[in-house]
Amino acid sequence: MAQIGATEVDPLQLAVEHHRRAESPLLVIVGPFGSGKGRLVERLEFRLASSFEMCPTAARPGNYLSRRLTVFDVAGVHTPQDAARHLLDPGRLAGHAQGTRKRTLVFRDVDLFDEDSLEALQITISAQRVGVVMTGSSESRISRRFGRTLRGSRGLRLALSALSDDEVRGLLGETLGAEPTLALSEYLKGVTGCFAEDLRMVALSGCAEGWIALTDGRSALLRSPIWLDRRAAQVFCQELEGVLSGATVDLLRQVALAERVPTLNLLSDAATRDTVDWCEEAGLLRFNGGYTSVTRECHRHPLVLSPGDEQLGEWETAADILHQQSCAPSPENEAALLSAKEHLERGLLEQAQFLLSGMPSGDPRVSSVKASVLAVSGAPRAALTALVRGNSEAVVPPDVAALETFVRSALLSLPSSGTSSMAQVAQRMGELDDFHPHAWLQKYPAPWEPLVAYCPSRSPRLGYRQPEVEAELLAHATLAAFDAYAAVLAGDVRRTTTSLGVIMSVSAAELPIVALSWILERVGLTRILGVPNEEVLPEQWITDETPDRRLLHAVTAQALSVLKGIFCGVDAETLRLELNDLWLQFEVGLPLGNLSRRLLEALDFVVSGRRSEEVFGPTGHIPSAIGTTFRDVCADVVALMGRLLHISADELIPALTASAAQRPLAPGMQRTAMRCLLLRRTTELPAHVLHPLMRISQDSGVEPEVIQAVQSYLEDPGSAGRELLLRGVPNHPAFRFCVDRRETADGTRHLLHDYAERLSERETDVAARLINGFSAGEVAQELGISVRTVQAHIRSIYRKLGVGSRLQLLALSTGHGDTT
């Protein structure tokens, strides 16, 4: 018996090896629903050189979750013994009479079989006349019945798990015919749970519906999926009924409409309890805190939209209202407005607009939701127009007034007026000078009270949010993020920590979606400047966000990752890969949040990308005009870094002096900029330039460990000094020196010392080859080990280093030392 995770070894190869040892193998393939069991069986047929005969089943009427072999419907078959004899009859398999191929029977989802079918299967196995391949979703149910057989020489159990990041990208590349962008891959992972069949289904649906497109040899997201096709939803549920049963699908739909159901409510009778348990084991339902909910978004959406048993109770949830409105729209339904707001906050913009489609446009609450959709979609001017037009003759609720102020001041940098909390925040935002933040910090106190989410209740029922609470949350969250940014510019560590603590006192999922990208941009830059060794956006802070919300700020998060890579010394080749991916999503039109094309061009300029050519003028030119808004300042500072990284060694110090004379950077930016110069240019600058650069860096507050590493290199600038730099910076694992490839012995990449120390000797050998472009097969051949063993080492390496793909592993290395 063997229980093997799909991400550690190749289950297909293991099954083939077992088949060679056993004359009549019994293979049991278990895993969550949609984990690709059927596809693995199809591949086994070819590799085992066997004729596979599928043994079909049908749902039993009146049972929630039970299937019966259709062989019992054949004339003369009345008992399990009769069924087994019929299945074992060699004359039933076309071509078998010639004896050209071995014979194997396939039984799908055996954990759903009724007792007669299980007994017929047991008799068939015991006869040992054919090979048997079984699939299922529950290891425990299969093990109890067939455990003794599986422990014998003939049995093999393969336990499939969800796919790894690399496997997801490979599967999507195979399905779509083009490698996916990071945003596309991450979104599909989020809605499918990384299960193979769901990944294929959603990817192909995205191509058919037009929200996935192939461009420049890559597959990318054109826009957020709509998830409103009722016909497609009905087809999905019919297919699900074909695998399970109509009663089971109705149960899943009930949970989807209720959004979450107390688990005790589903345990009233044995049939329902067994069905719920199986669905949880199969990965269709999730138990959490005494409640049960649908596990994957790609299942939940069609369950909500598809017609079904309308006798199910009205749950008064956002999903339930959407279901009702899709069946029989009610233009004056108050619940539809509340449901629209809930769907907006979940990132489901099309659902929000659909629910508002029949409502009067003069209602300021309706116009605020429509304006929020526009703002989140990246059209703040259209959002402002919608608000002004919608509010011209109506009393404006506090949350609508706060929204208008936020769009004006934060998204458009326009003057705002009023007496609300958000108006006061807008006034402060207009007063901050990014290059002289100390005066701003002295004038205004730091926020200290934790944020209070506008939807504190855990009940899924539609809540009647108080407009005042929404307005206060928008104002307080915006202020906390802005204050953290101002504090890190000023180098005030204590205030930075305090303000970040306030903004993170609630999860990102509870922040108003209209301000989310803006807030994440400020928080991300604050953390890049203040705590560069930590994640840009902590995973535990954003973990509760829906995949659709994450998609709306995916480009912003990716741009922040590139920005951190520039400041922390990630080599240009790795950054170009990330930027090319980012540019593709930018150019096809995915929502951008507060990201500007100018900032992307500045990032591209740093790594000598083709899209920034002729944008910023000659590399020796220092711009005289620098903007005052966050977005412009960030772009200008990055562009300045690009010039300092490209300029000749002899012109570097004069350029730094001239730039400081025009307008010196604030302490936080100055420290980051000088560290960036040392990390990226140390090995290609002569000593007479490095010495004054180190003095300026020390005065700017650059970490002593970075200064010491450069000093040690100056004492021995030969191979020993370069090897020292390749080891990384003590106590700062995110920092790495770009070592000039022209001065390395062989031009190979090296895993940074802090990361290499976490690996075993064999894992280090494997990682070294992976980051230098070797495939798993090539690694296996060079090290004299099996591909399966290499894959197990890769999984262990990823786990120890906290990465999920080869590109992320590449970012932990150095050696291709471009100076940029």
N, C-alpha and C positions, 0 to 999 in steps of 0.2 A: 504494500500500500504506500502511496506517496501523496502528500498534500503540497502542491506547488503553487506559489504566487506567480501570476503571469508576468509580472514585471521583473522577476528574479531569473527565471530560465525560460527557454522556449518550450511551451507545453507540447507543441506539435512534435518537436524533435524527441522529447521525452516519451511521447506515446509511440513513436516509430521504433525507438530503441526497445521499449517494453514489448512491442509486437514481435520483434525478432527473437526475444527470449521465450515468449509464451506462444504455444501453438494456437490457442483459442483465447485471445485476450478479452478481458472485460474492462472497458474504459468508462469511467463515470466523470462527467465534466460538470462541475457545479460552479455557480457564480450568480451575482445579482442579475435581475431582469435587464436585458439589453446589453449584456457583457460580451456578446459575440460568440456564444456557444454554437449556434447554428453554423456560423462561418467556419469555425474551427473543425466541425464535423465534415463540412464540404472539403476542406483541405486535407483532412485525414483520409478521405476516400481515395484521393489521388496518391498520397504518399504511402499508404498501406497496400497499394495494388490490389484493392478489394472492391467487389461490387456491393455497394451499400443499398439496402432495402429499407425504406422508411416504413414504420409501422404506425399508421395514422390513428388519431384519437378524436373523440368528439365530446363536447361538454354534456353532462347529464342534466336533463331538464329537472328544474326544481331544486338543484343544488347550487350553493354559492360557488364552490371551487372544487370541482371533481370532474375528472375526465375518464373515459372508458375506451379501451381499444375497439376500433370499429370492426375488428375481426369477429367480434361476438355477433355482428349483424349478418354474417355469412350463413347461408343455409347449412344446417347440420352441426353448427358450433353452438353448444349449450353450456359447456363447462370450461373451466380454465385448462383442463387437460386437452379438450378438443381444440381450444385456441392455440395451445402450444404446438400440437401436432400439425395444425394448419400452417403456422408460422415456419415450422421446421421442414416443411415439404420442399425439397430442392427444385421440383418442377415448376414452382411458382415464380422463380426468378429467371427472366429472359436472359439467354446466353449462358446460364450456368451449366446447362446440359453439356456444353462443349468442354467444360472444366478449365476454361482459360483464366478464370479469376477466382479468388477466394470469395466466400460469402460472409457478409456482416449485416446484422440486423440493427437498426437504429430506433431507439425509443426516446422520444422527446418528453421532457418535463415529467419524469417518472414520479416525482414527489407529489403530483396531482392525481395519480392513478387511484381508481377505486380498488376495493379489495380483490375482486375477480381479476382485474388487469395485473395487479401486483403478483398474484399467485401464478398467472400465466407467464409472466416475465421470469419468476423464480424457476419454474419448470424448464423454461427455454434455456436459461443459464446453466442449470444443473445438467442438462443433456450433453453439454460440451460438444455440440456438433457444428456450431457456427460461432463466429466472433460476435460480440455484443458491444455496442456503444450506447451509453445512456447519458442523458443530460438532465440537469435539475437545478433548482435555485436554493435548495436547503441541504446543507451537508448533514445535519442531524437526522432528518427524516430518512434520507437514503442510507446513512450509516447504520441506523437501527435495524433496517430490513436486510441489508446486504453486507453488513460489516464483516461477517466471517469470510465471505467470498472475496471481498476486497483485500483482506489480509493474506490471502493465498497468493501463490505464484502467478496466477492469471490476472489478478485484479490490480487496477491502477486508478487512483482518484486524483483528478487535476482540479484544484481550486483556483478559479480565475478571479482576479481582482480588477479594480478600475485601472485604466491606462495611465502611464506616467506622462509628463509633459512632452517628452520627445516622441513617445508613441502616439499621443494625440496629434501632434503636428505631422507625423508621418502618415497617420491614417487620413487626416484631412487633405494632405497633399495628394494622396492616392485617390481619394474620393472626388476631389475637385479638379485634379489635374494640374494643380499649381500650389506652391507652398503658401500657407496662410500668413497674414500679418499677425503680429502679437495681439492686437486688439480683437481680431476675429477668433484667434485660437482661445484667448482668455474668455471671451463671451460664450463660445460654444462649450467650453469646459464648465462654465458656471451654470448653464441651463440644462446640461445633460448629465452632470456628475461624472464625466469622463468615461462613460460607457459606450462601447463601440457602436452598437446598433443605433442608439439614439444620436450619436455624433453623425453617422451617415445620414440618418433620416432628416435631421435638422439642416445639415449642410446642403443636401440636395433640395430640400424645400426652400432654403434661402436663395439658391440659384434660380429655381422656378418662379419664386415670388419677386425676385429682383433686388433683394437687399444684400446679396453677395454677388460680386462681379469679379471677373478675371481681367487684370490690367497689368501691363509691364511684366508679364510672366508670373504674377503673384495673384492670390485670391485675397480680396479685401472687403470690408464692410462699407456699403454705400450709405446706409442709414440704419436707424434702429428698426428691428423687426416690428411688424404691426400686430401679429398674432390675432387677427380678427376674421380669418377665413373660416366661416362656419362649415362650408363643404369639406374643407381639409380636416377640420376637427371631427366631423362625422365619420369620415373615412378612417381616421386614426382610431376612433373608438370602436368602429366595426372590426378593424384588424385586431384590436385588443380583445374584443369579445371572442374572436376566433381562437385566440391563444388561451384565454381564461374562460369567462362566461359572462352573459349579460348581467346576471345578478352581481357579479364581482365588479364589473365596470360601473354599475349603478352605485355600489358602495363607495368606490373611488370618487365618483362624481359628487356624491353627498359630502364627502370630506373636503373636496376641492371647493364646493360652494360655501361650505361653512368656514373655510380657510383653516380652521383647526377645531377638532372635536375632543372633548374630554374623553380620555381613553376608556374610562369606566363605562361611558355610554355605549361603547362598542363591544362590551363583554356580556351583554344581556343573555345571549344564547350561545350554545356550543358551536353552531355552524358559523355565525358571524365572528366569534372569537378565533376559530381556526383560520378563517379567511384573513382576518386582520393580522394574525401572527405570520401567516405565509407571506402576505404582501410586505410586511416589515422585513422578513428574512430575504425576500427577493429584491429589496431596494425600492419598492413602490411607495411605501408609507414610512414615516419617521415618527418615533416616540420621543417626546421632549417635554420634560417638566409636567407630566401628567396629561399631556395633550398629544393628539395624533394629527399629522398633516401629510399632504402629498410631498414626496421627497424632491422631485425634479420639476423645474419650471416647464420644460418641454412637454411634460404630461399634464401639468395643471392647466395650462392655457387651453388646450383642446377639450379637456373635460368640462371646463367652465362654459365654453362656447357651444358645445354639442348639445342637441336635443336629447332628452332622456325621460326618465320617470318624473313627470311634473308633480307627482304627489309628494315629492320630497318637501320638507318644510321650508318656509321662507326664513332665511337665516339673518337677513338684514346686514349682510356684509357687503364689502365693495364688490367681491366676486359674484355674489348672489344678485345684486342690483344690475351688474353688467349682463348677467345671464338673462334676467327678465327683460331688460331693455333691448337686447338683441332679438328676443322673441316677439315682444309687443311693446314698442317704444311708447313712453308716456311723456309728452313734451312739458308738462307742468309738474313733474315728479321732483319734490324736494330732495328725495333720497338720491336721485341721479346726480345732483350737484355735489352732494357729499361724497358719493362714489367717485365722481370725476376728480375731486381733490385728493382722495386716497390713491387713485391710480397715478395721478401726477407725481405724488410723493414717492411712489414705487418706481418711477422712471418709465411708466407705460404711457407715453404721450399720446399715441393714437387712440388708446382707450379713453383717455380723458376727453379728447376732442369729440369722439363719437358720442359720449354720454352728454356732451353739451350741445350737440348739433341741432337739437330741436328746441332749445331753451331761448328765451328772449334775450337779445344782445344788450338791451338797456340796463339789465341788472348788473350793478358794479361787481357783485361776487362772480358772475359769469365772466365778465371781462377780465377780472383779475386772474382767473384760472387760464383763460386763453392767452393773456399776456405772459403768464409764467411759462406756458408751453413754448411761446416764441423766444423768451429770454433763455430758457434752458437749451433750446435748439440752436442758439448762436445768433439770434436776430434781436438784439436789445432795442434798436431804434423802432422796429416794427412793434415790439412789445410796448414801448412807451406810447406810440401812436394809438394802439388798441386801448390802453388805459385812459388816455386823455379823452378819446372819443366816447368810451363807455361811461365815463364818470362826469360828463359835462353837465348833466341835469339831475344828478342823483346825489343823495347823501353818501359820502364816502366812508366806509368802515375803516377802522384803524389799520387792519392788516393790508387793505388795499392801498391806503396812503403810504404805509411803510414800504410796500412793494415798489410804488412809483418812485419814492425817494432812493431806494436801493438801486434801481435801474439807472436813474439819472446820475447819481454820484459815483457808485462803484463800477458799473459796467460802461458808462458813457462819459464819466468825468465832467458832468455838467453841473451848474449851480443848482442847489436845492434850497427850499425854504420850508418853514413850518415849525411846529412846536413839539412834534412827537419825538420819541426816543431815537428813532432811526434818523430823523432830521438832525438831531444833535450829533449822532455818530458821523453823519455826512459832513457836518461842519468841521469836525476834527480831522477827517480824512483830507479835506481841502487845505488844512493848515500844515500838514506834515511836509517837511523838506527832507527827502531821502538822504541828502548829503550832510544834514545837520539835525539829527534826530534828538539830541539832548534837550534842546529847548522845549520840544513837544512833550517829552517825558516829564520834564519839570513842571509843566503847566497842568497836565492831566494825571489823575491818580490811576493806578493799575487796577484792572478789574480783579475781583477776588471771589465773588459769589459763584458757586457752581451753576451751570445752566440747567434750566428746567424744560424738558421736552414738552411740546404742545400736545403730545398724545401719550400721557403717562400710563394710561390703562392698557393692560395686556389683552383685553377682550378684543376679538376680531370684529365685533359689531361696530357699525358706523357710529362714530362719536360726533357730538356737536361741539366742535372746537370753538373756543372763545376767541374772537378776532383780536382782543387785547393781548391774549397769551401768545398768539402767533406773531404779532408785531413785536412784542418784547423779546421773544426768542431770536427773531431775525436781527434785531438791533444788538442784543448782547453777544450773540455768536460772532457777528461781523466785527464788533468792537474788540473782542478778545483776540481774534485772529490778527487784526490790524495792530493791536498793541504789542503782540508777540513779535511781529515783524519789525516794528519801530524799535523795540528793546534789543533785538539781536543786531540791528544796524548800529546801535549805540554801544554795543559790547556789554550791555547790562545782563549778566548771566542770570541773576536771581529773578529779575522781572520777566525775562524770557521764559524761565521755567514756570513761574506763576501763571502767566497768561496762557501758555500752552496747556497747563493743567486745567484751566477754566474751559478752554475750547474743547478739550478732550474729556471733560466731565460727563459728557453724553457721547454715545457712539456716533460715528459719521452718519449712520442710517437714520438717526433722529434729527439731523440738521435739516433746515428747509432746503429743498432741492434747488430752488431758484438761486440760492447763494452757495451751493455746494462746491462747484468748480472754483469759484472765486476764493472761498475759504481754504480749500485744499491747496490752491496755488500759494497762498500766504503761509499756510502751515508748512508746506513742503519747502519753500525757500528758507523759512526760519530754521527748519531742522538741518538743511544743507549748510547754512552759515553757522549754526550754533552747535549741532551735535552730528557732525558728518560721519561718525563711525556707526550711527544707528540708521535704521530704515528711514527712507524719505517719508513715507506714510505708514505708520505701524500697522501691521496686519491685524492685530487684535482690536484696533480702533475701527477698521473698515470691514471687519469680517461679517457683520450682520447685514451688510448692504446687498440688495438684490443684484443679480447680474445686469439688469437693465439700468439701474442707477450707476453701477460701475462703468457701464459702457459710455454713459454720457460724460464721464470725466476721464476716460481711458487715455485720450490724447494728451490731456494735461498731465496726468501721472507719468506717462512715458517721457514727455519733454522734461519733467523734473528729474527723472532718472538719468537722462543724457546730461543735464546740467550738472548733476552731482558727479557723474563720471568725468566730466571735464575738470572740475575743481579738485577731484581726488586723484587724478593721474591715470585714469584708464586710457590705454593706448588708442591712437586715432583709428586704427583698423577696426577695433571692436565698436567704437563709437559710430563709425560710418555705417556699419551694419544696422545699428539701432536707428540711426537717423534716416537711412533709406526706407526702413519700415515705417517710421513715423511720418515721413514726407508722403508716402503713398496714401496713408489713411487721411492725412491732411488734404491732399489734392482731390480725393474722391468724395470728400464732403461729409465725413463723420463729424458730429457735433464737437466743437472745439473748446467750449467753455470760454475762458477769458484769454485764451492763447492767441497771439498775433503772428501773422506771417513774418513780420520783421524779426521777432525773437527766433523763429525757426531759421531764418537766413543768418542771423548772428551765430547760432549754434553751428550751422553748416560752415560758416566762415572760419571758426576755430579749427575745424578738422580738415580744412582745405577741400570742402565739398564743392561740387560743380554748380549747385544752385545759388551760391553766394558770389560767383564771379561777377565782377564789375558792379557790385551793389554798393560796396563800401569804399571804393576808390583805391588808390595805391596803398600798399600795406604800411608804408612809413607815415601816413597821414594820421594825425590825432584829431578826432572830431572836436570842434569848438562848441557846438550846441548840444546840450544834453537835456532830455525832457525831465518832467517833474512827476509824472504819474509812475506808479509801480511798474506797469508794463513797459513803458518807455525806458525807465531807468535800468531795468533788468536787461533789456535788449542792448542798450548803450554800453553797459558794463561788460556784457559778454562780447560785444563787438570790440571794445577796447582791449579785452584779454586776447582776442584774436590777433590784433595788431602787435601786441607785445610778444606773442608767441611766434609770430612770423618775422618780426623785425630782425635785422642783423645784430650780432652780438655787440658790436661796438656802438650801435645806436640805442641799445636797450636802456641803459641808465639815463642818458639825456631824454629819452622819450618818457620815462617814468617821472623825471623831474618836471618836464613840460606839462604833463598831464596833471600832476599834483598842483602845479601853479595855477592852471585853469580852474580846476574845481576838485579838491581832494575828496577821496572816497571816505565814507563813514567807516568807523573802526571795524565793524563786522565785515564789510566788503573788502576793506584794505587787507585785513588778515587773510581772508580767503584768496584774494587775488595774488598776494605774494607767495602764499603756500603753493598755489597753482603753478606759478612760474618756476619755483624750485623743483617741484615734482616733475614737471614736463621738460625743463631745459637744462638741468644740472649737468648731464653728461656731454652736452654739446657746447657749453659755454666755457671760455677760457678762465683761468684763475683770476685775472685782473678784473673780470666782470663779476665773477661769483662772490668775491670778497665784499664789495660794496652792496651787492644784492642781498647777501646774508645779513649785513648790518641793518639794512632797511627792513628786512623780514623780521629780524629780532625786535626792532622798535615797533613793528606792526602787530606783535603778539603771536607770531607763528609758533606753533608747538615746538618746545625745545628738542624733542626727539627728531623732528625733521631737520632742524638746524645742525644737530650733532651728526646726523647721517651725512649731510653735505660736507661738514668739516672733516669727517673721517675719509670721505672720498677725495677731498682735496689733498689730504696727507698721502694718499696712494691712489692716484687716478688711473692706475693700470687695471688689469683683469681682477685683482683682489678687491679693489675699490668698487668696480662694477658689480662684482658678485655680492658685495655687502649691500649695495642698493637693491639688488634683486631680491634680497631676503625680506624686504618690506620695512615698515617703520614700527619699532617696538611700541606696544600699547595702542597702536592705531591701525587696525587691520584693514580699514577702508583705503588707506593711503598707499600709493605705489609710485615708484619712480619709473619714468619712461627712459629706458636705457637705449641709447642710439644703436640701431642694428648694424651700422657700419663699423662699430667697435666691438661687437660680440663675436665670439669665436666661430659659431656655426649658424647664427641667425635663428636658432630654435627658441621656442617659448619655454618659460619656466613657471611652475606654480609658485606663488608667493610663499615665503618661508613660513609665515604664521598659519597658512592653510595646509602646507605640506606636512607640518608637524602633527596634524590631526589624523593623518592617514598611516596605514601600515606600509611596510616596504613594498609589497606587491601592489597595493592600491596606488602608491606613488608612481610606480612604473606604468600602470594602466593610465592614470591621469595625465602623465607626461606625454604619452602618445596621443591621447584624445585631443589635447589642446594643440597638438601639432598636426592635426588633420587626419589621423589614422581612423579607419573604420573599425568596428568591433571585430570583424573577420581578420583584418590586418594585424590588430593587436594580438589576437589569438595566435595567429601564425608566427609572429615575431617572438612571442613569449613562450610558445610551445604549450599552450593550454587550450581548452575548448571554448567555443563561442559562448556556450552557456555559462561557463565560469567567468568569462569577461563581463557578461551582462550582470551577473551577480555582483561583481566588483563595482561596476558602474552604479548600480543601485545603492551600494554601501557608500560610495564616494559622494553621491548626490545627497544622501541622508546626513553624512557627517559634516559636509560643507554648507548645508542649507540651500542647495540650488536644485533646480528642476529641469535644466536643459543644458546642452553643450555650450550654447551661447553664454549662459550665465557662468558656467565653469570657465569659459574663455576669459571672462571679465576678472577672474581671480588670478590671472597670470600676467606676466610681462616678458619682454624680450624682443618683440618687434618694435623697437624703440623709436618710432617717429617722434620728432620733437614736438608734435602738436597733439 
